Amino acid sequence: MTNDISADSWFHAKIIVAADKIEVFVNNNPQPSLSVKPLNDYTTGKIGFWVGNNSDGDFANLEIKQ
């Protein structure tokens, strides 16, 4: 289980997007904090990040790998 994350502090997130599932790993936890099926069958296109209402949405050291 992932520890609580403060909305006011930095945390590490690793997001793995595959054809059949999307997993989010927080703060190097070996177990995913979130595992869901994609809502569509797109295999190419853009990546978007929603940061929530009233959030600055700061990112650092963002890497996108294939």
C-alpha distances in whole Angstrom, upper triangle without the diagonal:
4,7,9,12,15,18,20,19,18,15,15,14,15,17,18,21,22,25,23,19,17,14,12,10,10,11,12,8,10,7,8,7,10,13,16,20,22,25,28,29,30,30,32,32,30,27,26,23,23,22,23,25,27,25,27,24,25,24,24,25,24,25,25,26,27
4,6,8,12,14,17,15,15,12,12,11,13,15,17,20,22,25,23,19,17,13,11,9,7,8,10,7,10,8,8,6,10,13,16,20,22,24,27,29,29,29,30,30,28,25,24,21,21,19,20,23,24,22,23,21,21,20,21,22,21,22,23,24,26
4,6,10,13,15,13,13,11,12,13,15,17,20,23,25,28,26,23,20,17,14,12,9,9,11,9,13,12,12,10,13,17,20,23,25,27,30,32,32,32,33,33,30,27,25,22,21,19,20,22,23,21,22,21,21,20,21,22,22,24,25,26,28
4,7,10,12,11,12,10,13,13,16,18,21,23,26,29,27,23,21,18,14,13,10,11,14,12,16,15,14,11,14,17,20,24,25,27,30,32,32,32,33,32,30,26,24,21,19,17,17,19,20,18,20,18,19,19,20,22,22,24,25,27,29
4,6,9,8,9,7,10,11,15,16,20,22,25,28,27,23,20,17,14,12,9,9,13,13,16,15,14,11,14,18,20,23,24,26,29,31,31,31,31,30,27,23,21,18,17,14,15,17,17,15,16,15,15,15,17,19,19,21,23,25,27
4,5,6,8,8,12,13,17,19,22,25,28,31,30,26,23,20,17,16,12,12,16,16,20,19,18,15,17,21,23,26,27,28,31,33,33,33,33,31,28,25,22,18,17,14,14,15,15,13,14,14,14,15,17,19,20,22,24,27,30
4,6,8,9,13,13,17,18,22,24,27,30,29,26,22,20,17,17,13,14,18,18,22,21,19,16,17,21,22,25,26,26,29,32,31,31,31,29,26,22,20,16,14,11,11,12,11,9,11,10,11,13,15,18,18,21,23,26,29
4,7,10,13,15,19,20,24,26,30,33,32,29,25,23,19,19,15,15,19,20,24,23,22,19,21,24,26,29,29,29,32,34,33,34,33,31,28,24,21,18,16,13,13,14,12,10,10,11,11,13,14,18,18,22,24,27,30
4,7,10,13,16,19,22,25,28,31,31,28,24,22,18,17,13,12,16,17,21,21,20,18,20,23,25,28,28,30,32,34,33,33,32,30,27,24,21,18,17,14,15,16,15,12,12,12,10,12,12,15,16,20,22,25,28
4,7,10,13,16,19,22,26,29,29,25,22,19,16,14,11,10,13,15,19,19,18,16,18,21,24,26,26,28,30,32,30,30,30,28,25,21,19,16,16,13,15,17,16,13,12,11,9,9,9,12,13,16,19,21,25
4,7,10,13,16,19,23,26,26,22,19,16,12,11,7,6,10,11,15,16,14,13,15,18,21,24,24,26,28,29,28,28,28,27,24,20,19,15,16,13,16,18,18,15,15,12,11,10,10,12,12,15,17,19,22
4,7,10,13,16,20,23,23,20,16,14,10,8,6,5,7,10,13,14,13,12,14,17,19,22,22,24,26,27,26,25,25,24,22,18,17,15,16,14,17,20,20,17,17,14,12,10,10,10,10,12,14,16,19
4,6,10,13,16,20,20,16,13,10,7,6,5,6,7,9,12,12,10,10,11,13,15,18,18,21,23,24,23,22,22,21,19,15,15,12,14,13,16,19,20,17,17,14,13,10,11,11,10,11,12,14,16
4,7,10,13,17,17,14,11,8,6,5,7,8,8,9,10,11,9,10,11,12,14,16,17,19,21,21,20,19,20,19,18,14,15,13,15,15,18,22,23,20,20,16,16,13,13,12,10,10,10,11,13
4,6,10,13,14,11,7,6,5,6,9,11,11,12,12,12,9,10,9,10,11,13,13,16,17,18,17,16,16,16,15,11,12,11,14,14,17,21,23,20,20,16,16,14,15,14,11,10,9,10,12
4,6,10,11,8,6,5,6,8,12,14,13,13,13,12,10,12,10,9,11,12,11,15,16,16,15,14,15,16,15,12,14,14,16,18,20,24,26,23,23,20,20,17,18,16,14,12,10,10,10
4,7,8,6,5,7,9,12,15,18,17,17,16,15,12,14,12,10,10,10,9,12,12,12,11,10,11,13,12,10,12,13,16,18,20,24,26,24,24,20,21,19,20,18,15,13,11,10,10
4,5,5,6,9,12,14,18,20,19,19,17,16,14,16,14,11,10,9,8,12,12,10,11,9,11,14,14,13,15,17,19,21,24,27,30,28,28,24,25,22,23,22,19,16,13,12,10
4,6,8,11,15,17,21,24,23,22,21,19,17,19,16,13,11,8,7,10,9,7,8,7,11,13,15,14,17,18,20,23,25,29,32,29,30,26,28,25,26,25,22,20,16,15,13
4,7,10,14,17,20,23,22,21,19,18,15,17,14,10,9,6,7,10,10,9,11,11,14,16,17,16,18,19,21,24,25,29,32,30,31,27,29,26,28,27,23,22,19,18,16
4,7,10,13,16,20,19,18,16,14,12,13,10,7,6,4,6,10,11,11,12,12,15,17,17,15,17,17,18,21,22,26,29,27,28,24,25,23,25,24,21,20,17,17,15
4,7,10,13,17,16,16,15,13,10,11,8,6,5,6,7,10,12,12,13,13,15,16,15,13,14,14,15,17,19,23,25,23,24,21,22,20,21,21,18,17,14,15,14
4,7,10,13,13,12,11,9,6,8,6,4,7,9,10,13,15,16,17,16,18,19,18,15,15,14,16,17,19,23,25,23,24,20,21,19,20,19,17,16,15,15,15
4,6,10,10,10,10,9,5,6,5,7,9,12,13,16,18,19,19,19,20,20,18,15,15,13,14,15,17,20,22,20,21,17,18,16,17,17,15,14,14,15,16
4,7,6,6,7,7,5,6,7,9,12,15,16,19,21,22,22,22,23,23,21,18,18,16,17,17,19,22,24,21,22,18,18,16,16,16,15,15,15,16,17
4,6,6,9,9,7,6,9,12,15,18,19,22,24,25,25,24,25,25,23,19,18,16,16,15,17,21,22,19,19,16,16,14,15,15,14,15,16,18,20
4,6,9,10,10,10,13,16,19,22,23,25,28,29,28,27,28,27,25,21,21,18,19,18,20,23,23,20,20,18,17,15,14,14,14,15,17,18,21
4,6,9,9,10,13,15,19,21,23,26,27,28,28,26,27,27,25,22,22,20,21,20,22,26,27,23,23,20,19,17,16,15,15,15,17,17,19
4,5,7,8,11,13,17,20,22,25,27,28,28,27,28,28,27,23,23,21,22,21,23,26,27,24,25,22,21,19,19,18,18,18,19,19,21
4,7,9,12,13,16,19,21,24,26,27,27,26,27,28,27,24,24,22,24,23,25,29,30,27,28,25,24,22,21,20,20,19,20,19,20
4,6,9,10,14,16,19,22,24,25,26,25,27,28,26,23,23,22,23,22,24,27,29,26,28,24,25,23,23,22,21,21,21,20,21
4,5,6,10,13,15,18,21,22,22,22,24,24,23,20,20,18,19,19,21,24,26,24,25,22,22,20,21,20,19,19,18,18,19
4,7,10,14,16,18,21,23,23,23,25,25,23,20,19,17,17,17,18,21,23,21,22,20,20,19,20,21,19,20,19,20,21
4,7,10,12,14,17,19,20,20,22,22,21,18,17,15,15,16,17,20,23,21,22,19,21,19,21,21,19,19,19,20,20
4,7,10,12,15,16,18,18,20,21,20,17,18,17,17,18,19,23,25,23,25,22,23,22,23,23,21,20,19,19,19
4,6,9,12,13,15,16,18,19,19,16,16,16,16,18,19,22,25,24,25,22,24,23,25,25,22,21,19,20,19
4,6,9,10,12,13,16,17,18,16,17,17,18,20,21,24,27,26,27,24,26,25,27,26,23,22,20,20,19
4,5,7,9,11,13,14,14,13,14,15,16,19,20,23,26,25,26,23,25,23,25,25,22,21,18,18,17
4,7,9,12,14,14,15,14,14,15,15,19,19,22,25,24,26,23,25,24,27,27,24,23,20,21,20
4,6,9,11,12,13,13,14,16,17,21,22,24,28,27,28,25,27,26,28,28,24,23,20,21,19
4,6,9,11,13,14,16,18,20,23,25,27,31,29,30,27,29,27,29,28,25,23,20,20,17
4,6,7,10,11,13,16,18,22,24,27,29,28,28,25,27,25,27,26,22,21,17,17,15
4,7,10,11,14,17,20,23,25,28,31,29,29,26,27,25,26,25,21,19,15,15,12
4,7,9,13,16,19,22,25,28,30,28,28,24,25,23,24,23,19,17,14,14,11
4,7,10,14,16,20,22,25,27,25,25,22,23,21,22,22,18,17,13,14,13
4,7,10,13,16,19,22,24,22,21,18,19,17,19,19,15,14,11,13,13
4,7,10,13,16,19,21,19,18,15,16,14,16,16,12,12,9,12,12
4,7,10,12,15,17,15,15,12,14,13,15,16,13,13,12,15,16
4,6,9,12,14,12,12,9,11,10,13,15,11,13,12,16,17
4,6,9,11,10,11,8,11,12,15,17,15,17,16,19,21
4,7,9,6,8,5,9,10,14,16,14,17,17,21,23
4,6,6,9,8,11,13,17,20,18,21,21,24,26
4,5,9,9,13,16,19,23,21,24,24,28,30
4,7,9,12,15,19,22,21,24,25,29,31
4,5,8,12,15,18,18,21,22,26,28
4,6,9,13,16,16,19,21,24,27
4,7,10,13,12,16,17,21,23
4,7,10,10,14,16,20,23
4,7,7,10,13,16,19
4,5,9,12,15,19
4,6,10,13,16
4,7,10,14
4,6,10
4,7
4
